[in-house]
């Protein structure tokens, strides 16, 4: 968003005098954004361990539940580009508060859903609210926190999100085991009420006196292309669907995407500014994010299905095995800045991507008799390197950009992140569905093994994208984490 907002931004450039610590002045804001990230991370991870129980209650197969997962993530990806204009037009406080309210109401509807279509519709509503939480929260922090303190603040916020990832699988497993899967969604309601109170108290108001015209044609083109691509992937896994119909959806998606590219070059304020792709670190960050998340986004849903359906574990035990992954990601947050300062983005992402791919492939060694003491350390190690990968990819897009492009870059990064996550989940479940020869426990184990091997190859391909970065140089310490 432009810098001529009504409320002046604090100093953002290194070396400029700061009268008081922005971290102290905006302590309430940091807690609010951290709580929003926590709520979103909790909701994203808590569902995975409940998929088998939800599938049984709604009368579908576990792999058939992917529409309830991808619909939420795709809605986030489609609506996130609108968040910069909404903030310019209505102000950050109103937009963030509305996002919390809609997310809470959507969670309530999820908790009372009786059929899969009802659940999908409620998940879409959740996505409508959640679409503004991450980009608006990140943007407000960029505007409010001095550069020299931004890394530490974003590390704090990200840690709360990871704590949600830690508690999500464990809490989801416990709720399924001892109560009902519906409480998984209903617990967001009191959290949302608390968030609304905090938003009124601590959220600063940034907006423009005269907002730029919203790029509605571009927004609709982008939304149509994304929805058509996901529809095509869903049709691939459906029964008795002609390949011609799948080809039509794919062709329409590509045509719509091409039209959007043409449109964006002739629009003063496009919903996604593709001119930023001229910056090498930006297009590498977006493309690398896409290929990496295609490979690893569906991994922990597959692992839950492997443990519960393939190995016969309880939901609580399967959720417990997800905790090491989040703990590994949290641990990585505290060393990634040092690693970037020492190695630079190119060397770190090249090496780390291949390590993640190897670790992903190593899950193919698991079987029904693999002991917990083998699985837990492997999940911890994988979570650590995957967490380092996420942080490095998410900060690369800001590395060579001026602060005036922070809002658009944040929107594009979040959009690419969730779009690739939705296709990653769809790809993982489709692969496992194709490779599943029956519904016995051993069939799920065999399908899981071949699926993770294929996904490891997809992940490794991202290293070629990161190899296009410029020669290694130390990362600036003020780069967001």
N, C-alpha and C positions, 0 to 999 in steps of 0.2 A: 504494500500500500504506500502511496506517496507520503513524503515527509511533511506535507503541509496540513497535517491533522490539527484539529482544534487544540488538543492537549499537547504541549511540547514534549518531545522525548528527552530523556536524560542523556548525558554525554555517552557516546558510544565508541569513540576512537581512542586507541591506546595513547597514553601520554597526556590526555586532557585532564585538568584538575577535577576532582570529585570531592564535593564538600563533605559528604557523609557516605558511608557504605551503602550502595544500592541494595545489597543483600539484606541489610538491616531494615531499610526503609520499606522494602517490599516483602517482608517476611510472610505476611498474611497471604499475599498473592502467590508466593512460592508454595505455601501449604495448599492453597486452592487448586492450583494446576497439578500439584502432586496427587491430590485426592482424585482429580478427574482422570489422570493417567492410571491411578490405582484401580478405579472403578472399571475403566475400559479394559485394562489388562486382566482383571479378575473375571470379567464377563467373557473375554475371548478364550481364556484357558479353562474356566470352570466347566464349560460345556463339553469339552473333549471326553472327559471321563464318564460323562452321563449319556453319551451317544447310544450305547447298547440298550440302556434302560429306557431312554426316550423312544428308540426305535420299536421296542417291544410294546410300550404303552400306546404308540400311535399306529401300530400295525404295519410297519415297514421294515425292510432289512437295514442293518447298521450302515452299510455302504450307501443305501438309498437316502440317508440323512444328509448327504452332502449339500443338497439344496438349502437346507436350513443354515448351513455354515457359510456357503458361498454367497447367498443372498445378502447376508449382513455385511460381509467384507466388500462385495461389489457395490452396495449402496454407499458405503463409505467412500470408495474410490470415485464414484460418479459425482457425489455432492460436494466433496472437499474443494474442488476448484471454485465453487460459488462462495466459499467462506471469506476470501479477501473483500469481495464487493459487498457482502452482507455487513461486514465490519465497517467499511467505509460509509455505508448508507445508514445503518442503524446503531452503530457503536458496539464496541467489544463487550460491554457489560450486558446489554440486552441480548446479543447473539449468544454469548456463553451461557447466560441464564436460561434462554429458550432451549438451547441444546441439552442442558442437564434435565430440564422438565420433560422434553420429548423422549429422551433416552429412558427416563424413569417410567413414563406411561407405557412406552413400548415394552419395557421389562415386565410390567404388570400384565400386559396382554399376552406375553410369552408364557407367563406362569399359569394362565388360565386356558391356554389353547387346548383344543380337544382333537384336532386333526393336523396332519402335516401342512396342508395349505394355510391353515390358520396360523400355525407357528411361523411359516415362511413370511406371511404378511406382517406379523408382529416383529419378526427379526428385521424386516425392511424398515419398519418404524423406528426400531432401535438404531439402525444405521443412519436414518435421517438425523437423529439427535447426536449420535456419536461422531458424525462427519465434521462437526465444528470443534469438538473438544480438543483434539490434538493440534491441528494447525493454528487455531486461535490462541490456545494456551502458549504454544511455542512462539507465536508472533508477539504476543504481549510481553513475554519474557525478553525477547530480542529488543523490543522498544524500551523496556524498563530497566534492564540490568546492564551495568557497564561491561564492556568487553573483557576487561581483566578479571571479572568475577563470573563471566558467563559459563565457562567450562565447569566450574565447581557447582554452580546452580543447576545446570542441565544434568550433571551427574547425579545430584540429589533427586531431581524430579524423575530421572530415568530409573533410579534405584527403587523409588516407590512403585513405579510401574512393574519392575521386576519382582517386588514383594507381592504384588497382585498375582504375578505369574507363579510364584512359589505357593501361595495360599490357594489359588484357584483349583488346580488339580486335586489337592488334598481335601479341600473343603467340598468340592464337587463329589469326590468319591465317598466322603463321609455322609453327605446329605442323601445320596442315592442309597447308601448302605442302610442308614438308620431312619430316614424320613421319606422324602419324596423329591424327585428331580425338579419339581415345580418351584421349590424353594431356591433353587439355583438362580432363578430370575427374580423372584420376589424380594430377595435381600437387597437388590439395587434400589428399591423404593425408599427405604429410610435413608440410605446413603445419598440418594438424589435430593431429598428434602434438606439434609444437612448441607449439601453443596449449594443449594439455592440461597441459603442464609449466608454462607461464606462469600458467595458471588456478590451479594448486595453490600457486604461490608468491605471487601478487599479488592475487587476487580476494578482497575483504573478504566476510565472511559476514553478510548481513542477512536476518533471518527473524523471524517472530512465534512466541511461545510457544504460542499457540493460534490457528491460522489460521481465518478465517471459512469457513463451508460453501461449497463450490464450487457455482456455479450450473450444474449439469449440464444441466437442461432448457433453460435459455437458450442454453448453448453449442451443444447439438444443434440447436436451432431456427435459430440464426444460421448454423451450418455448412450445414444443409440448404438454407436460402434462398440462400446464396452459391453452393453447388454446383449447384442447380437453374437459377439464372440463367445460369451459365457453360455448363451443359449445353444450355440453350436456344440460346445463341449458337453453340455448336459444331454443333448440329443444323441451323441455318440454312445453314451452309456444306457440309453433307453432301449426297450425292446420294440421290435417291429417298426422301426423308423427307417425310411428310405434314405440312402446316402445322398440322393439328389437334394433332399430337403436340408441336410447338413451342409452340403456344398452351397446351397442358396444363401443360408444364414451367414456362412463364412464370406462369400463373395460380397454380400450386402454390407457386412461389417468393414471389409477392406475398402469398398467404394466410399462408405461414409467417412472412414478415416482419411482417405485421400481428399475428399471434399472439405473436411475440417482443416487440413493443412493448407489448402488453397484459400479457404476463408480467413484463417488466422493471419496470413501474410497481407491481407487487405483490410484488416481491422485495427483501429488505433489501440484498443484495449481488449485484446483477446482473453478468453477465460484461461487459457494456458499459453504463455508467451514462448513460442517455439524459437524465437530469436536467441534465447538463452542457451540453446543447444550449440551455438557457435563457440561457446566456452568449452574446452575439451573436458575439464573436470566435471562439468554438468552432465554432458551426454554420456560420459563413461559411468558416472554415478548412477544415472537412471537405467542405462542398459545393463550394467553389472548387477544392479538391484533386481531387475527382471529375471535374468538367468539364474542368479543365486537362489532367489525365493521360489522360482519354479521347481527347483530341486529340493528345497528343504522346508517349505511352508506346510506341507501335509505330513511331515515326518512324525510328529507326535500324536496326531490322530491315528496314523497307521500303527504306531507303537502301542497305543491304548487298545486298539482292536486286536493286535497281536497278543497282548497280555491277557485281555479279558476273554476274547472269543477263541483265539488259538491255543492259549495256555490254560484257560479256565480260572484265571485269577479273579478275585473280587474287585469291585469298583474302588474300594478303599485302598487296596494294595496297589492297583494300577495307578491310582492318583499319587500314592506315596512315591512311586518310581519316577514321577514327573518332577518332583521337588529337586533332585540333584541337578536337573537341567537348568532350572531357574537360579539355583545357587551358583552354578558355574557361570552363568551370564552375569550375575551380580559381581562375582570375583573379577571377571574380565573388565568391568567398567573402571576398576581402580588401576589397571595397568595399561589400558589402551592409549592414553595420552602419552605416556612415556615411550611406548612402542612406536607411536607415530612420530614423536620427536626424534627418535633414534634411527628409524628405518625409512620414514616417509611413506606416503600412501601407496606408491607403486609396489615396492618390495613387500610391504606388509600384506596388501590385498592379494598379490600374486601367490605368495607362500601360504597365507592363511586359507585362501579358497581351496587350494589343493589338499590341505590338511583336513578341512571340513569334509571334502569329498571322500577322502580315505576313511575317515571316521564313520561317515554315513554308510559306506560300503561294508564296513566291519560289522554293522548290525545284522548282516546276512548270516553271520556265524551263530546267531542266537537260535535256540530250539526250545522245545517244551520243557526240557530238563535243565536248561541253563540256570545256574543258581543266582540268587539275588545279589550276592557279593561280587558277581561278575558284571551283572547288568548295571547296578548302581554306579560304580566308578566310570563305566563307559558312557553312561548318560551324563554324568558330571563333566567329564572331559569334553564330550561333544557340545554340551551347553556352554562351556567356557569359550571354545573357539568360535562357535556360532554367535555368541554374544559379542565377541570382538569383531566379527565380520559385520554384524548389524551396525554397531557404533561407527566403525570406519566408513562404511558405505553411506550411512545417513549424514555424516559430517562432511564428506567429500564434496557434496554439491555446493556448500557454502565457501569452499576454500579459496576460490579466486573471484568471488562475486563482491560487488560493492553492497553496502548495507541497504541501499535503496531498493535492491532486488530481493531482500530477505523474505518479504511476504510471498511473492510469486514463487520463489525457490522453495519455500516451506510448503506451499500448496502443491507444487508439482512433485516434490519429494514424497509427500504423504499420499498423493494420488497414485504414483508409481508403486509405492510400497503396498498399498491395499489392493490395487489391481493385480499385481503379480502374486499376492497372497491368495486371492480368489482363484486365479488360474492354477496356482501351485496346489491348492487343496483339491481342485477338480482333477488335475493331472494325476495326483497320487491315488485318489480313490478310483479313477477310471482304470489306471494301470492294474491296480489290485483286483478290480472287478473282472478285467480281461483275463488275468492270470489265474483267477480262482476256478478250480476244476470241480469243486463240490462245496458242501457246507460242513464237512467234518473238521475237527480241530486241526488235523494234519494238513488239510487243504489251505487253511488260513496261514499256517506257518510257511508253507512252500510259496504261496503267493506273496507274502510279506518279504521273503528273502529276495525273490527276483525283482520285486518292485524297488526295493532300496538300492539294488545294484544299478538299475536303470536311472534312478534319480541321482545317484552319485556321479554318473557320467554327465548328466545335465548340469549338475553343480560345477563339475570340473571345467566345463566349457566356458564358464564365466571368467576363468583366469585369463583367457585370450582377450576378453574385453578390457580387463584391468591392465593388461600388458600394453594397451594403447596410451596409458598415461605418460606424461613427460618423464624425463630422467629423474631419479630419486632426488628429493630434497627434503630437509626436515620440515615437518608440519608446523605451522604457526601455532603457538600455544593458545591464542585466543579463539581458535576454531571451535565452534559449538560441539558439545559431546552428546 
